[in-house]
Amino acid sequence: MLKNLRTLAMVGLALACVAAAPLAKADGTFNVDNVSLTFASGAAFTGTVDFAIDYSSVAGVSGVLTDYEDGISGFTGTGSDSINWVWGLCGNCSGLSGDQYGTFLMDGTPDGSGFGVYSNLIAFTYDYSGAPNLLLDSGGYGVAVDYVDPLVSGSVTYSYTTPEPGTILLFGSGLAGLALMARRRTLRRA
C-alpha cells in the first residue's frame, strides 16, 4: 500500500512539473505580447507590450509609431517615432473599474519619476476579462494617438517566450521522473 502511494505521489509530482513548465515565464511576472494598432489617420503602432501575468496592468512597451508627423500638432502621414515607456503616475489611468485597464504608451524620454519629455502618446485602454484575448478600446480614454486619432483596428497576440533555463529544468525534471519510474517498473518485471 505504501509503495503504491509513493509511486502515485511521484507520478503526480512528475506530471505537475511537466504541466507547469509551459506556463513558466522568463521572469515570472510579465507577459510580453505583440501589439499592432492602426488609427484613423493611417498612423500605425507595432511592437511589444509587457503586461502583468494577469493582464491587470502594463509595465513596459517597445515599438514604433509610423505614418504620422512627430508632435501633437497633427498627422501628415510621414515620420516614425519610438514608443518606449509607459506613463507611471496614474496607475489605472482609464478610471474604469472591473477588468478594464488604461495607460499611456509614450515616446521621448522618461525621467524616472513617472513623468518625462514626450511629443506623442498612445492612450491604451483594454478589457482583460478574457485574457490573454484582450478587448481594446473598452472605455475611458479608449485607444487613440494624442486623444484625437482613434483606433480603427488592433490586435494583441500572445507571444510564447523561449523557455528559460528554469523552465527547461522544470520540464526536464518531470520527464526524468517519469522515465525513472518507467525504468524501475521495467526492471522489477524482469
Backbone as a chain_set.jsonl record, in Angstrom:
{"seq": "MLKNLRTLAMVGLALACVAAAPLAKADGTFNVDNVSLTFASGAAFTGTVDFAIDYSSVAGVSGVLTDYEDGISGFTGTGSDSINWVWGLCGNCSGLSGDQYGTFLMDGTPDGSGFGVYSNLIAFTYDYSGAPNLLLDSGGYGVAVDYVDPLVSGSVTYSYTTPEPGTILLFGSGLAGLALMARRRTLRRA", "coords": {"N": [[0.83, -1.203, 0.0], [1.872, 1.31, 0.886], [3.946, 1.528, -0.92], [2.542, 1.816, -3.312], [1.272, 4.288, -2.86], [3.512, 5.963, -2.703], [4.503, 5.693, -5.293], [2.327, 6.744, -6.715], [2.407, 9.392, -5.747], [4.884, 10.224, -6.786], [4.386, 10.043, -9.541], [2.377, 11.961, -9.739], [3.815, 14.3, -8.984], [5.778, 14.382, -11.002], [4.151, 14.678, -13.299], [2.987, 17.14, -12.662], [5.236, 18.827, -12.798], [5.848, 18.598, -15.541], [3.48, 19.636, -16.64], [3.444, 22.245, -15.604], [5.655, 23.504, -16.692], [5.346, 24.705, -19.401], [3.909, 26.957, -18.685], [5.554, 28.652, -17.327], [7.222, 31.785, -17.144], [9.712, 34.054, -18.446], [10.627, 35.792, -16.358], [8.667, 35.356, -14.56], [6.794, 37.349, -14.026], [5.731, 38.889, -16.116], [3.831, 39.08, -19.189], [4.9, 39.226, -22.354], [3.634, 40.595, -25.075], [2.762, 40.717, -28.573], [1.757, 43.648, -30.212], [-0.416, 45.308, -32.414], [-1.579, 48.191, -33.895], [-3.849, 50.241, -35.669], [-4.67, 53.473, -36.72], [-7.164, 56.089, -37.282], [-6.064, 58.16, -38.879], [-4.241, 56.826, -40.397], [-1.92, 56.34, -39.161], [0.199, 53.975, -37.481], [0.943, 51.556, -34.968], [3.373, 49.237, -34.083], [4.685, 46.684, -32.105], [5.872, 45.474, -28.922], [4.214, 44.813, -25.826], [4.584, 44.809, -22.356], [2.753, 43.038, -20.29], [1.241, 42.561, -17.042], [1.225, 39.342, -15.43], [-1.472, 38.573, -15.037], [-2.667, 40.331, -16.746], [-3.582, 42.725, -15.704], [-2.31, 45.15, -15.667], [0.144, 47.329, -17.239], [3.577, 47.176, -17.811], [5.674, 47.856, -19.479], [6.817, 48.944, -22.757], [7.736, 48.527, -26.166], [8.265, 49.674, -29.265], [7.234, 50.997, -32.516], [5.739, 53.928, -33.711], [4.315, 54.785, -36.672], [3.933, 56.644, -39.797], [2.968, 59.298, -39.281], [3.087, 62.734, -38.248], [5.667, 63.884, -36.228], [4.942, 65.185, -33.106], [2.348, 66.917, -31.295], [0.776, 68.44, -32.894], [-0.513, 67.462, -35.219], [-1.37, 65.151, -37.931], [0.348, 63.995, -40.737], [0.961, 61.843, -42.268], [3.603, 61.094, -42.446], [6.837, 60.158, -41.158], [8.261, 58.602, -38.196], [8.356, 57.219, -34.904], [9.879, 56.2, -31.887], [8.209, 54.306, -29.501], [8.548, 53.936, -26.209], [8.206, 53.889, -23.4], [6.127, 53.724, -20.442], [3.58, 55.697, -19.11], [3.722, 56.533, -15.737], [2.228, 57.537, -13.55], [-0.522, 57.509, -12.92], [-1.51, 55.01, -12.243], [-4.149, 52.974, -12.854], [-5.134, 54.513, -15.48], [-7.475, 54.689, -16.894], [-9.714, 55.064, -15.357], [-11.731, 53.299, -15.053], [-13.614, 50.605, -13.61], [-13.462, 47.159, -12.478], [-12.503, 44.74, -14.872], [-11.11, 46.413, -16.598], [-8.413, 48.302, -17.941], [-6.245, 51.069, -18.29], [-3.633, 52.979, -19.781], [-0.831, 55.071, -20.756], [1.132, 54.895, -23.587], [4.28, 55.94, -24.364], [6.374, 58.243, -26.26], [9.697, 59.637, -26.532], [11.596, 60.578, -23.616], [11.712, 59.092, -20.477], [11.787, 60.389, -17.082], [12.228, 58.98, -14.797], [10.551, 59.464, -12.646], [8.005, 58.959, -13.34], [7.1, 60.944, -14.94], [8.178, 62.672, -17.951], [9.875, 63.697, -20.978], [8.067, 64.195, -23.861], [6.554, 63.824, -27.145], [4.42, 62.608, -28.407], [1.704, 60.402, -27.558], [0.13, 57.262, -26.919], [-3.021, 56.586, -25.984], [-4.038, 53.805, -24.222], [-6.32, 51.581, -23.713], [-7.945, 48.75, -22.356], [-9.923, 45.716, -22.005], [-9.528, 43.06, -19.866], [-10.878, 40.772, -19.161], [-11.188, 38.433, -20.629], [-8.617, 37.489, -20.907], [-5.85, 35.644, -22.294], [-6.871, 37.009, -24.484], [-7.562, 40.171, -25.38], [-9.863, 42.888, -25.175], [-9.744, 45.679, -26.959], [-9.985, 49.288, -26.53], [-12.038, 49.711, -24.569], [-13.235, 51.727, -23.152], [-13.037, 54.697, -21.038], [-10.186, 56.496, -21.778], [-10.023, 55.225, -24.152], [-8.5, 53.933, -27.148], [-6.168, 55.721, -28.695], [-4.16, 58.046, -30.579], [-2.61, 60.737, -29.101], [-5.073, 61.529, -28.035], [-6.778, 62.313, -30.138], [-6.737, 60.83, -32.482], [-8.369, 58.178, -33.313], [-8.454, 54.591, -32.697], [-8.788, 52.252, -35.343], [-8.404, 49.615, -35.974], [-7.036, 46.794, -34.292], [-4.772, 44.501, -32.672], [-3.816, 42.127, -30.191], [-1.434, 39.822, -29.664], [-0.745, 36.894, -28.08], [2.459, 36.133, -27.027], [4.514, 33.499, -27.122], [7.148, 32.781, -25.089], [10.677, 32.072, -25.437], [11.808, 29.199, -23.816], [13.225, 29.579, -20.597], [16.225, 28.751, -18.71], [15.338, 27.789, -16.158], [12.744, 26.954, -16.706], [13.222, 24.939, -18.561], [14.64, 23.186, -16.897], [12.621, 22.509, -15.047], [10.756, 21.226, -16.733], [12.411, 19.179, -17.712], [12.983, 17.82, -15.304], [10.498, 16.755, -14.669], [10.111, 15.014, -16.864], [12.342, 13.332, -16.515], [11.73, 12.165, -14.057], [9.424, 10.699, -14.74], [10.584, 8.937, -16.626], [12.427, 7.567, -14.995], [10.701, 6.253, -13.249], [9.377, 4.573, -15.051], [11.509, 2.981, -15.887], [12.264, 1.719, -13.477], [9.991, 0.223, -13.001], [10.054, -1.496, -15.213], [12.441, -2.912, -14.703], [11.745, -4.25, -12.375], [9.878, -6.064, -13.297], [11.378, -7.739, -14.842]], "CA": [[0.0, 0.0, 0.0], [2.759, 2.463, 0.979], [4.682, 1.579, -2.181], [1.619, 2.36, -4.311], [1.094, 5.717, -2.568], [4.739, 6.638, -3.078], [4.52, 5.711, -6.764], [1.306, 7.705, -7.129], [2.909, 10.731, -5.438], [5.945, 10.54, -7.742], [3.743, 10.286, -10.83], [1.706, 13.264, -9.626], [4.833, 15.347, -8.99], [6.378, 14.437, -12.338], [3.158, 15.261, -14.205], [2.852, 18.564, -12.318], [6.407, 19.509, -13.363], [5.688, 18.646, -16.996], [2.362, 20.528, -16.956], [3.732, 23.628, -15.213], [6.769, 24.06, -17.458], [4.979, 25.657, -20.455], [3.315, 28.16, -18.121], [6.577, 29.494, -16.718], [7.671, 32.936, -17.922], [11.125, 34.372, -18.283], [10.884, 36.283, -15.008], [7.532, 35.01, -13.719], [5.91, 38.454, -13.701], [5.193, 39.608, -17.266], [3.517, 38.51, -20.489], [5.338, 40.146, -23.395], [2.759, 40.272, -26.193], [2.861, 41.529, -29.779], [0.61, 44.554, -30.36], [-0.498, 46.004, -33.696], [-2.681, 49.146, -33.831], [-3.985, 51.142, -36.805], [-5.506, 54.602, -36.317], [-7.963, 56.711, -38.344], [-5.216, 58.968, -39.765], [-3.315, 55.957, -41.106], [-0.805, 56.046, -38.26], [0.189, 52.585, -37.02], [1.913, 51.158, -33.953], [3.705, 47.814, -33.985], [5.7, 46.453, -31.091], [5.515, 44.567, -27.835], [3.785, 45.416, -24.571], [4.813, 43.93, -21.207], [1.584, 43.005, -19.42], [1.335, 41.734, -15.843], [0.811, 37.956, -15.691], [-2.934, 38.502, -15.133], [-3.044, 41.397, -17.683], [-4.24, 43.815, -14.986], [-1.547, 46.393, -15.802], [1.188, 47.349, -18.259], [4.838, 47.583, -17.199], [6.649, 48.348, -20.44], [6.46, 48.934, -24.174], [8.829, 48.722, -27.104], [7.712, 49.618, -30.605], [7.353, 52.168, -33.377], [4.548, 54.568, -34.246], [4.714, 55.236, -38.003], [2.984, 57.343, -40.67], [2.393, 60.476, -38.634], [4.072, 63.798, -38.047], [6.09, 63.993, -34.84], [4.409, 66.357, -32.413], [0.918, 66.847, -31.027], [0.078, 69.366, -33.784], [-1.366, 66.826, -36.214], [-0.89, 63.983, -38.644], [0.524, 64.249, -42.158], [1.28, 60.6, -42.946], [5.042, 60.888, -42.572], [7.595, 60.098, -39.913], [8.115, 57.483, -37.265], [8.856, 57.559, -33.591], [9.985, 55.075, -30.963], [7.35, 54.309, -28.308], [9.465, 53.153, -25.389], [7.987, 53.893, -21.96], [4.733, 53.755, -20.003], [3.282, 56.734, -18.128], [3.703, 55.808, -14.476], [1.727, 58.283, -12.401], [-1.933, 57.415, -12.553], [-1.972, 53.637, -12.021], [-5.124, 52.682, -13.898], [-5.496, 55.83, -15.999], [-8.772, 54.666, -17.565], [-10.774, 55.442, -14.427], [-12.767, 52.269, -15.12], [-13.496, 49.557, -12.6], [-13.563, 45.81, -13.002], [-11.382, 44.187, -15.627], [-10.606, 47.357, -17.592], [-7.189, 48.992, -17.543], [-5.771, 52.027, -19.274], [-2.394, 53.69, -19.51], [-0.34, 55.808, -21.904], [2.385, 54.425, -24.165], [4.896, 57.237, -24.626], [7.655, 58.406, -26.941], [10.552, 60.557, -25.777], [12.497, 60.096, -22.575], [11.188, 59.173, -19.11], [12.756, 60.965, -16.152], [12.351, 58.124, -13.622], [9.546, 59.761, -11.633], [6.692, 58.762, -13.951], [6.999, 61.983, -15.965], [9.249, 62.642, -18.928], [9.743, 64.576, -22.127], [7.449, 63.423, -24.934], [5.843, 64.551, -28.192], [3.186, 61.892, -28.699], [1.334, 59.316, -26.666], [-0.985, 56.416, -27.329], [-3.909, 56.149, -24.911], [-4.145, 52.364, -24.445], [-7.308, 51.056, -22.772], [-8.387, 47.416, -22.759], [-10.649, 44.865, -21.065], [-8.758, 41.824, -19.786], [-11.681, 39.7, -18.574], [-10.992, 37.223, -21.414], [-7.177, 37.374, -21.172], [-4.978, 36.593, -22.967], [-7.553, 37.747, -25.549], [-7.939, 41.458, -24.816], [-10.772, 43.723, -25.952], [-9.187, 47.027, -26.968], [-10.892, 50.431, -26.577], [-13.22, 49.372, -23.785], [-13.784, 52.893, -22.459], [-12.048, 55.615, -20.503], [-9.564, 57.249, -22.865], [-10.043, 54.428, -25.362], [-7.19, 53.737, -27.768], [-6.035, 56.83, -29.641], [-2.91, 58.794, -30.513], [-2.799, 62.127, -28.648], [-6.509, 61.689, -27.74], [-7.574, 62.778, -31.271], [-6.652, 59.919, -33.621], [-8.894, 56.946, -32.714], [-8.136, 53.27, -33.21], [-9.74, 51.644, -36.274], [-8.23, 48.169, -35.825], [-5.9, 46.459, -33.445], [-4.705, 43.135, -32.169], [-2.815, 41.76, -29.201], [-1.168, 38.411, -29.903], [0.05, 36.29, -27.032], [3.776, 35.761, -27.521], [5.125, 32.435, -26.335], [8.558, 33.103, -24.93], [11.637, 30.979, -25.475], [11.963, 28.706, -22.445], [14.415, 29.943, -19.843], [16.839, 27.574, -18.088], [14.491, 27.265, -15.076], [11.621, 26.258, -17.327], [13.771, 23.711, -19.125], [14.945, 22.323, -15.761], [11.345, 22.022, -14.524], [10.241, 20.27, -17.709], [13.318, 18.027, -17.71], [12.796, 17.082, -14.047], [9.267, 15.968, -14.805], [10.356, 13.911, -17.802], [13.292, 12.408, -15.893], [10.98, 11.416, -13.038], [8.582, 9.709, -15.42], [11.467, 7.929, -17.214], [12.968, 6.761, -13.902], [9.634, 5.372, -12.764], [9.146, 3.545, -16.068], [12.662, 2.077, -15.854], [12.175, 0.907, -12.253], [8.891, -0.714, -13.189], [10.528, -2.48, -16.188], [13.436, -3.749, -14.046], [11.057, -5.109, -11.399], [9.173, -7.131, -14.017], [12.345, -8.641, -15.486]], "C": [[0.873, 1.267, 0.0], [3.545, 2.653, -0.32], [3.816, 2.183, -3.283], [1.388, 3.858, -4.105], [2.327, 6.508, -2.977], [4.837, 6.751, -4.608], [3.52, 6.731, -7.291], [1.764, 9.137, -6.886], [3.999, 11.142, -6.423], [5.371, 10.819, -9.126], [3.072, 11.65, -10.825], [2.696, 14.413, -9.689], [5.466, 15.494, -10.372], [5.413, 15.068, -13.339], [2.959, 16.748, -13.93], [4.021, 19.368, -12.882], [6.271, 19.66, -14.875], [4.592, 19.635, -17.37], [2.69, 21.988, -16.658], [4.794, 24.275, -16.074], [6.338, 25.016, -18.553], [4.39, 26.958, -19.925], [4.349, 29.114, -17.549], [6.998, 30.591, -17.679], [9.13, 33.214, -17.622], [11.427, 34.868, -16.875], [9.707, 36.035, -14.081], [6.568, 36.142, -13.45], [5.263, 39.127, -14.896], [4.851, 38.688, -18.428], [3.948, 39.551, -21.512], [4.592, 39.756, -24.663], [2.976, 41.225, -27.362], [1.585, 42.355, -29.926], [0.715, 45.256, -31.711], [-1.747, 46.879, -33.672], [-2.678, 50.008, -35.088], [-5.005, 52.214, -36.435], [-6.161, 55.268, -37.53], [-7.122, 57.512, -39.331], [-4.343, 58.123, -40.681], [-2.077, 55.651, -40.285], [-0.938, 54.604, -37.771], [1.259, 52.382, -35.955], [2.118, 49.657, -34.072], [4.817, 47.674, -32.966], [5.244, 45.432, -30.08], [5.118, 45.383, -26.61], [3.987, 44.379, -23.476], [3.625, 44.047, -20.264], [1.911, 42.231, -18.152], [0.824, 40.343, -16.19], [-0.704, 37.849, -15.85], [-3.523, 39.592, -16.037], [-3.702, 42.599, -17.004], [-3.471, 45.128, -15.028], [-0.502, 46.228, -16.902], [2.463, 47.884, -17.607], [5.827, 48.165, -18.189], [6.134, 48.252, -21.86], [7.725, 49.126, -24.996], [8.25, 48.587, -28.505], [7.876, 50.928, -31.341], [5.971, 52.622, -33.817], [4.96, 55.184, -35.578], [3.578, 55.992, -38.689], [2.24, 58.466, -39.959], [3.486, 61.528, -38.538], [4.383, 63.887, -36.57], [5.562, 65.285, -34.231], [2.908, 66.307, -32.327], [0.112, 67.678, -32.021], [-0.777, 68.701, -34.856], [-0.677, 65.719, -36.946], [-0.792, 64.307, -40.121], [0.869, 62.981, -42.929], [2.749, 60.372, -43.156], [5.669, 60.758, -41.191], [7.363, 58.829, -39.128], [8.778, 57.874, -35.956], [8.873, 56.312, -32.719], [9.05, 55.297, -29.773], [8.044, 53.377, -27.33], [9.268, 53.227, -23.879], [6.51, 54.077, -21.659], [4.589, 54.837, -18.933], [3.067, 56.078, -16.782], [2.997, 56.474, -13.319], [0.291, 58.001, -12.014], [-2.401, 55.995, -12.272], [-2.886, 53.237, -13.165], [-5.682, 54.007, -14.4], [-6.888, 55.864, -16.63], [-9.885, 55.187, -16.662], [-11.905, 54.431, -14.388], [-12.539, 51.221, -14.044], [-13.576, 48.191, -13.269], [-12.312, 45.401, -13.742], [-10.913, 45.111, -16.75], [-9.375, 48.065, -17.045], [-6.784, 49.936, -18.656], [-4.496, 52.703, -18.819], [-2.005, 54.45, -20.768], [1.011, 55.246, -22.319], [3.055, 55.649, -24.775], [6.127, 57.144, -25.531], [8.532, 59.298, -26.064], [11.372, 59.858, -24.718], [11.847, 60.208, -21.202], [12.239, 59.768, -18.179], [12.898, 60.155, -14.866], [11.307, 58.369, -12.557], [8.125, 59.503, -12.139], [6.422, 59.796, -15.03], [8.111, 61.788, -16.986], [8.986, 63.65, -20.023], [9.17, 63.742, -23.264], [6.794, 64.363, -25.939], [4.485, 63.928, -28.452], [2.958, 60.792, -27.674], [0.233, 58.503, -27.323], [-1.77, 56.089, -26.071], [-4.23, 54.688, -25.203], [-5.042, 51.767, -23.375], [-7.804, 49.702, -23.275], [-9.147, 46.738, -21.628], [-9.928, 43.522, -21.055], [-9.55, 40.673, -19.189], [-11.533, 38.389, -19.34], [-9.54, 36.944, -21.725], [-6.782, 35.917, -21.377], [-5.607, 37.289, -24.169], [-8.098, 39.035, -24.954], [-8.894, 42.184, -25.747], [-10.251, 45.152, -25.855], [-10.292, 48.07, -27.003], [-12.178, 50.179, -25.812], [-13.807, 50.558, -23.03], [-12.683, 53.776, -21.923], [-11.497, 56.475, -21.624], [-9.598, 56.48, -24.178], [-8.641, 54.129, -25.839], [-7.094, 54.784, -28.859], [-4.653, 57.443, -29.501], [-3.255, 60.226, -30.14], [-4.263, 62.485, -28.441], [-7.362, 61.944, -28.972], [-7.598, 61.824, -32.452], [-7.083, 58.534, -33.147], [-8.447, 55.664, -33.434], [-9.211, 52.815, -34.198], [-9.594, 50.124, -36.293], [-7.003, 47.91, -34.963], [-5.944, 45.02, -33.0], [-3.592, 43.021, -31.14], [-2.646, 40.259, -29.339], [-0.256, 37.891, -28.814], [1.349, 35.766, -27.619], [4.367, 34.696, -26.609], [6.621, 32.684, -26.285], [9.425, 31.855, -25.081], [11.854, 30.501, -24.052], [13.286, 29.138, -21.827], [15.008, 28.685, -19.203], [15.988, 26.964, -16.963], [13.311, 26.48, -15.613], [12.079, 24.924, -17.887], [14.083, 22.712, -18.012], [13.671, 21.711, -15.187], [10.77, 20.949, -15.443], [11.083, 18.993, -17.713], [13.178, 17.181, -16.458], [11.558, 16.203, -14.114], [9.461, 14.782, -15.722], [11.304, 12.876, -17.202], [12.597, 11.557, -14.831], [10.106, 10.346, -13.659], [9.426, 8.594, -16.024], [12.029, 7.0, -16.139], [11.922, 5.786, -13.384], [9.366, 4.25, -13.761], [10.276, 2.515, -16.045], [12.598, 1.163, -14.636], [11.106, -0.166, -12.415], [9.32, -1.851, -14.141], [11.525, -3.425, -15.527], [12.795, -4.704, -13.046], [10.375, -6.29, -12.077], [10.134, -8.148, -14.602], [12.907, -9.685, -14.56]], "O": [[0.643, 2.183, -0.789], [3.78, 3.777, -0.762], [4.301, 2.971, -4.095], [1.316, 4.612, -5.075], [2.21, 7.6, -3.533], [5.214, 7.797, -5.135], [3.829, 7.494, -8.206], [1.537, 10.009, -7.726], [4.034, 12.295, -6.852], [5.825, 11.737, -9.81], [3.182, 12.407, -11.79], [2.446, 15.403, -10.377], [5.664, 16.61, -10.851], [5.819, 15.906, -14.143], [2.781, 17.532, -14.863], [3.823, 20.472, -13.39], [6.547, 20.726, -15.424], [4.753, 20.398, -18.323], [2.254, 22.877, -17.389], [4.827, 25.502, -16.177], [6.926, 26.094, -18.644], [4.372, 27.961, -20.639], [4.04, 30.282, -17.311], [7.118, 30.361, -18.882], [9.703, 32.682, -16.671], [12.389, 34.41, -16.258], [9.738, 36.459, -12.926], [5.601, 35.947, -12.715], [4.311, 39.885, -14.709], [5.489, 37.654, -18.629], [3.405, 40.655, -21.527], [4.874, 38.717, -25.26], [3.328, 42.389, -27.171], [0.477, 41.837, -29.785], [1.781, 45.734, -32.1], [-2.85, 46.378, -33.455], [-1.619, 50.458, -35.527], [-6.072, 51.908, -35.903], [-5.755, 55.033, -38.668], [-7.444, 57.54, -40.519], [-3.766, 58.639, -41.638], [-1.272, 54.8, -40.664], [-2.045, 54.077, -37.659], [2.343, 52.96, -36.028], [1.154, 48.895, -34.151], [5.774, 48.448, -32.962], [4.349, 44.628, -30.341], [5.614, 46.487, -26.387], [3.613, 43.217, -23.634], [3.498, 45.027, -19.53], [2.761, 41.341, -18.172], [0.066, 40.184, -17.147], [-1.177, 37.109, -16.711], [-4.741, 39.759, -16.09], [-4.324, 43.416, -17.684], [-3.935, 46.126, -14.477], [-0.293, 45.132, -17.424], [2.439, 48.916, -16.936], [6.735, 48.895, -17.792], [5.145, 47.571, -22.135], [8.663, 49.8, -24.571], [7.796, 47.51, -28.891], [8.553, 51.845, -30.877], [5.141, 51.817, -34.239], [5.862, 56.021, -35.614], [2.434, 55.984, -38.236], [1.015, 58.557, -40.039], [4.666, 61.233, -38.726], [3.473, 63.957, -35.744], [5.733, 66.36, -34.805], [2.254, 65.721, -33.189], [-1.118, 67.63, -31.999], [-1.701, 69.337, -35.363], [0.463, 65.371, -36.638], [-1.739, 64.836, -40.705], [1.052, 63.043, -44.144], [3.125, 59.53, -43.972], [5.101, 61.193, -40.189], [6.407, 58.089, -39.359], [9.645, 58.746, -35.913], [7.98, 55.469, -32.809], [9.093, 56.341, -29.122], [8.13, 52.172, -27.57], [10.083, 52.68, -23.136], [5.74, 54.527, -22.508], [5.365, 54.892, -17.979], [2.283, 55.133, -16.693], [3.146, 56.021, -12.185], [-0.083, 58.236, -10.865], [-3.598, 55.787, -12.077], [-2.454, 53.168, -14.315], [-6.606, 54.559, -13.802], [-7.427, 56.943, -16.876], [-10.891, 55.699, -17.152], [-12.933, 54.677, -13.756], [-11.407, 50.982, -13.622], [-13.738, 48.093, -14.485], [-11.196, 45.676, -13.301], [-10.373, 44.639, -17.75], [-9.295, 48.385, -15.859], [-6.962, 49.629, -19.834], [-4.299, 52.965, -17.632], [-2.761, 54.474, -21.739], [1.925, 55.133, -21.501], [2.461, 56.324, -25.615], [6.821, 56.128, -25.569], [8.128, 59.669, -24.962], [11.792, 58.713, -24.882], [11.466, 61.305, -20.795], [13.436, 59.669, -18.445], [13.599, 60.573, -13.945], [11.177, 57.56, -11.638], [7.154, 59.795, -11.442], [5.615, 59.564, -15.931], [8.894, 60.842, -16.888], [7.988, 64.371, -19.994], [9.722, 62.694, -23.599], [6.515, 65.525, -25.643], [3.507, 64.637, -28.691], [3.886, 60.32, -27.017], [-0.502, 59.001, -28.176], [-1.266, 55.399, -25.186], [-4.651, 54.36, -26.313], [-4.592, 51.48, -22.266], [-8.051, 49.527, -24.468], [-9.04, 47.119, -20.462], [-9.735, 42.911, -22.107], [-8.958, 39.687, -18.75], [-11.733, 37.324, -18.757], [-9.238, 36.244, -22.691], [-7.319, 35.036, -20.704], [-4.938, 38.09, -24.82], [-8.997, 38.999, -24.114], [-8.756, 42.108, -26.968], [-10.309, 45.765, -24.789], [-11.405, 47.788, -27.449], [-13.273, 50.401, -26.328], [-14.801, 50.392, -22.323], [-11.522, 53.628, -22.305], [-12.261, 57.116, -22.345], [-9.237, 57.029, -25.219], [-7.702, 54.076, -25.044], [-7.844, 54.745, -29.834], [-4.041, 57.371, -28.435], [-4.092, 60.858, -30.785], [-4.652, 63.633, -28.652], [-8.582, 61.808, -28.884], [-8.419, 61.998, -33.352], [-6.256, 57.783, -32.629], [-8.113, 55.677, -34.618], [-10.403, 52.969, -33.933], [-10.555, 49.416, -36.594], [-6.066, 48.708, -34.92], [-7.003, 44.396, -32.953], [-2.577, 43.715, -31.206], [-3.6, 39.504, -29.153], [0.862, 38.376, -28.638], [1.334, 35.032, -28.607], [4.682, 34.97, -25.451], [7.278, 32.785, -27.321], [8.963, 30.732, -24.878], [12.065, 31.321, -23.159], [14.335, 29.068, -22.467], [14.341, 27.65, -19.163], [15.93, 25.741, -16.836], [12.923, 25.461, -15.043], [11.414, 23.903, -17.712], [13.82, 21.519, -18.164], [13.643, 20.521, -14.874], [10.348, 19.889, -14.981], [10.554, 17.881, -17.717], [13.246, 15.954, -16.531], [11.57, 15.054, -13.671], [9.032, 13.671, -15.409], [11.091, 11.675, -17.363], [12.856, 10.358, -14.728], [10.049, 9.219, -13.168], [9.044, 7.426, -15.951], [12.101, 5.788, -16.34], [12.228, 4.625, -13.113], [9.153, 3.104, -13.364], [10.028, 1.316, -16.169], [12.849, -0.037, -14.749], [11.295, -1.315, -12.016], [8.994, -3.015, -13.911], [11.465, -4.631, -15.765], [13.25, -5.837, -12.886], [10.3, -7.382, -11.512], [9.756, -9.296, -14.835], [13.727, -10.502, -14.978]]}, "num_chains": 1, "name": "protein.A"}
